[in-house]
Amino acid sequence: MLIIGAFDFGITAMVGAVLQFVPRSGLSSPSIAFGVRIPPDLNDDPVILRQRRRYGGTLLVITSVVSLLAGLAGALLDSAAPVGVGVAVLCFAAAALWARAHRAVSQAKDAGNWYGDLRQGVVTDTSLRTSPVRFPWWWTIPSALIIAVTALAGVVVYPDLPVTLNLPRYSLGETGYLEYPTTVWSAFGLVFGQVLLTVLTAGMVVLVLRARPELDPARPRESAARYRDYLGGTARAILGIATLLDLMLSGLSAAIWSGNRSGWLLVTIVGVPVAASLAVAAHLVLRVGGGRRRVSMADAEAPTGFVRRDDDRHAMAAGLFYVNADDPAVLVPSRVGGGWTVNLGNPRFLAGVAATLAAAGVAAGILALL
């Protein structure tokens, strides 16, 4: 009970800590504050600093209360389910605080006419197409080895498995188990999940490496060098997180094959990879990402006098979504923290979503008829 309670408390608190960093000036571009495009020299404007303090202070109190409640509920119910409720509450609270801060910064920007006398511009780096950042294939080897070892272990134990397998079924109050006939699909379901996870992650890295960069027209060469460094670190971090999740699925497969229902074992199998994944994400945020990462003296240059173009009209829902039918890019820099987001107005993306939904509908119809 205490172990599960500590797990619920720890994961909830870690998520709250991650949400604390989202609006920090060192995480995202210095030309973005709470999803609002701003001149970089106004990143420390009193209005923005006040909103950061309000966001951080209020979220800290909410995180403390929710984490304690999630830990107590997990210990009393002997279940990891409260962590999901706690994380949902924290995400909702962070979104509400973000929207309030976004509105305040946007109003201050309009009232102060922050872009009135500034020279706006855009810059591109054609070498990202002619000499792109290479896919880090070596970082896929750990995942491939984990999948191969898990599959081989499954092949060895499969003949000795019972006629039914107890697979977990999660609910709000507890984790129950249901019996399913032992088949290749039920026994190797998580192995197939590992393969799917790894393939999707590799595809995500490919898309990220070809995403539209957001370069600083004030220092184009500096920002291009910084962006290349960020791309490489992000690709390695994504593949590293996939490896940790593959390791978690291997542990869950072993627990299912052995019939072990030990609570502390399941918490360890899930908790350690999840905590390590959050640590990798934190490393990416604090050491690799950030709009103010230092560059070498060779890449330093004098400012051109331009600032990034004010494109708030394409940012929807407090900067959470980007909609621009005239932008050919599918992935664009995100205004929430770091990373990228999808251009919801891109016709190719909309066609891909429609095709995926249609294929899923057809597959579901075929399965229903069988």
N, C-alpha and C positions, 0 to 999 in steps of 0.2 A: 504493500500500500504506500509506504513512504517513498519507495523508489519511483513508483508511477506518479505520485504527487510532485516529487522533485522534477521529474521529466516534464510534466505539464507546466510547472512554474518556469523551468529553464527555457523551454522552447518559446513560451509566450513572451518572456522577458527579452529573449534574443530578437524576436520579431519586432517588439517595441523599440529596441535599440536601433535596429536597422531603419525603421521608419523615422527615428530621430534625425538620421543623417540625410534624409531625402532633400530637404530644402537648403542644406549647407552650401555656402558659396564655393567651397573647395571640391564639391562633388560634381556639380553640373557646370555648364558654361557660365562664365561671369556675365554674359549678356542675357541670362535668364534668371528671373526671381519669381518663384511660385507660379511658373508657367507663363509669365509675362515677359515679352522681349523688352530689354532695357539697354541703355548705353552702359558699357562696362565700367566707366568711371562713377556711375551711380549705384554700383552694387552694394555699397555701404551707406546708402541714403538712410536717414533716420527712420523713415517710414518702413523700409525693408528690414532694418535691424529690429525695429519694434515688433514687426510681424513674426520674425524668426524667434524672438524671445517668447512671444505669446504661444506660438505653435509648439516650441520645444518644452516650455514649462507646463502647459496644459497636458500635452501628450505624456510627459513624464509622470504626472500624477495619475492619469488614466492607466498607464502601463503598470504602475506599482499596484494599484487596486485590482486590476483585471488579472495580473499574474498571480497575486496572492489568492484570489478567488478560484482561479483555474487550478492552482496547486492543491488547495483545500478540497475542491470538488473531486479532483482526480484521486486524492488519497481516500476520501470517504466512499466514492463509488468504485474504487479500484479499477479505474478505466482511464485510457488516454483520450477519450472522446472530448472532455472539457477543453483540451488544448485547441481543438478546432473552433469551438465557440469563442474562446478568448481571442484567437487570432482574427476571427471575423469582426468582433467588437472593436479591436484595435484598428483594423483597416478602415472600418466605417468611421471611427472617430478621427483618424488621420485625414481621411478624405474630406470630412466636414471642416476640420481646421484649415486644411489646404484651400478649400473653396473660399472660406472667409478671408484668408490672407491674400488670395488671388484678387478678390474684389477690391480690397483696400489698396493694393499696389497698382492695379489698373486705374483706379480713380485718381491716385496721386500722379500717375503718369499723364493722364489726360489733363488734369488741372495744371500741372507744371510744364506742359508742352515739352517733354523731355527730348523729343527728336526735332524740335523746331528748326535749329540752326546747324544740324549735323549733316555730314556728307555720308549717305548710305551707299553700300555697295555689296557685291557678291564676288566670290573668287572660287576657282576650281583648280584641281590638280590632275592634269591629264595622265600623269605617270601612274596614278592608281589604276588605270586601265592598261597602259602599255607595259608597266612593270609592277603588277599588283603584289600585295602582301600574300605570301604563299600559305596554303593550307598546312597546318602543322600535323602531318600524317603520323609522326612518331607518337603523338599524344593519344592516338586511337588504339595503340597496341595494348595498354593495360586493360581497356574495356574488352577487347577481343579475347585476351587471355582469360579474363574472368568468365566470360560467356562460354568459352570452350571448356574450361575446367568444370563449370556448373553443369553444362550439358553432358559431359563425360560421366560426372558423378551420377547424374540422373539416369543415364543409360545403364550404369552398373547396378543401381538400387531398384530400378523399375520392376524387374521380375519378382522381387521379394516384397513389393508393396502390397498392403491389404486390398481387398476388393473395393473398399470405399476410402475416400480421403476426407478428413475434417478440415474444411476451409473456413477461414474466419469471415464473419459477417458483422460489420460494425454498426452500432446504433448509439443514440445519445447517452444512454445509461450504462451500457456494457458492451463487451465484445462477445458475441455468440459464435457458435460453430455449427455448420451444417454439413451433412454427409453427402458427398457426390461420388458417383461411380468412378473408379480409377481408370482413366483413359489417358491417351497421350496429351490431349488438350488440358485436362485437369491437372495432370502431374507436371507438365512442362509449360503451363500457362505463363508463369513468371519468367521462364527462360525466353519464351517468345516475346514477352514484354521487354526483356533486356535488349533483344535484337532491335525491336521497334524503337526503343528509347535511343539506342546508339545511332541508328540510321537517321532518325529525326534530328538528333543533336548535330550530327555531321552536316545534314542539310541546312540547319540553322546557321552553323558557322560559315558555310558557303555563302549564304545570303548576307550575313553580316559583313563578310569580306568585300562584298560588292554593294553594300549599302551606300547611300548618298552621304558624303562627309559634310560636316559643318565647319568650314575653315574660316579663320578670322581675316577679313580684308585689311585689317590694320597691320598684321604681321603674317602674311600668307606663307612664307617659307617656314617660319617657326611653327605655325599651327599645322602645316602639312607633316613636318617631322614628328610633332607630338601625336598627331592622329595615327600615323603609321605605328608608332610605339604602342598606342592604345589598342589598335586593332590586333596586333600580335598577342598582347597580354590578355585581351578579352577572349580571343579564340582558344588560347591555352586554358583559361579559367573555365570556359564552358565545357570543354572536353574533360577537364579534371573533375568537374561536378558530375558529369555523366558517369565517369568511372566510379565515383563514390556511390551514386544511386544504383549502378549495376551491382556493386558489392552488397548493398542493402538487399536487393532482390535475390541475390545468391543466398544470403543468410535466411531470408524468408522461405525460399525453396527448401533449404535444408531443414528448417523447422517443420514445414508441412510434411516432408518425406519421413522425418523421424517421429512425427506426432507429438513433438514437444510443445506444450502450451504454457511454459513458464513465463510469468509476467516480466520478471527482470531480464530474461533472455530476449524477449521481444523488444523491450525498451532499449536494450543495448544494441540489438540488430538495427533498429530504426533510428535511435537517438544519436549514436556515434556518427554514422554517415551524414545525417541531417545537420548535426552541429558542425562537422567538418566542412560541409557544403556552404554553410553560412559563413564559416571562417574564410573560405576561399573567396566568397562574394565580398566579404569585408576587405580582404587584401586587394581585390580588384578595385574597390571603391577608393581605398585610402592610399594605395601605393601605385597603382597603374592608371586609374582614371583621374578625372578631375580636370576642370578647365584651366588650371594654373600650374600644371606640371612643368618643371624646369626642363630646359633644353640646353644643349651644348653651346658654347660660344660660337662655334662654326655656323650654327643655324640662327644665331641672333641677328636681328635686323632692326633698322629704324622704323618707327610707325609711319604708315602711309597717310594717316589722317582720315581714313574711312572707318565706319562702324558697320556692323551687320544690319541688314535691311530689316525694318520693322514689318514683320509678317504676322501680326496677331490675328488678322482676319481669317487665317487658315487654322487657328488653334481653337478647338471647341471644348466645352465642359471643363473650364478652368485650366486649359492646357493639356488635359489628359489625352485628347484625340487630335489628330491632324487630318484635315480634309481639304484636298486640292486636286481637282480633276486635271489641271494643267501641268501638274508635276509628274514627270515620267517615272520617278523613283517609287518603288514599293515600300522600301524601308527608309525611314528618315530619322534624324536625331530626335530623341525624346526630350520633352520639356520637363519631365518628372524624373528627377535624379539623373542618372546617366543612361547610356545605352541607346536603343533605337525603338521606334514604334512604327506601326503600319500606317501607310497613307490610305485612309478609308475611302478616299475619292478616286483612287487609281482604278481605271477600268479593268486592267489585268488582274488586280487583286480581287475585285468584285466578281469577275468571271471565274476565277479560281475557287472562290468561296461557293459560288453557285454550283459549279461542277462537283465539288466535294460533297455538298449537301445532297445533290441529286444522286451521286454514287452511294452515299450512305443510306438514302431512302430506298434505292433499288436493292441494296444488300439486305436491309432489314426486311423488305417485302419477300425476298427469296427465302430468308431464314424462317419467316413466319409460315411459309407454305410447306417447308420440309417437315 
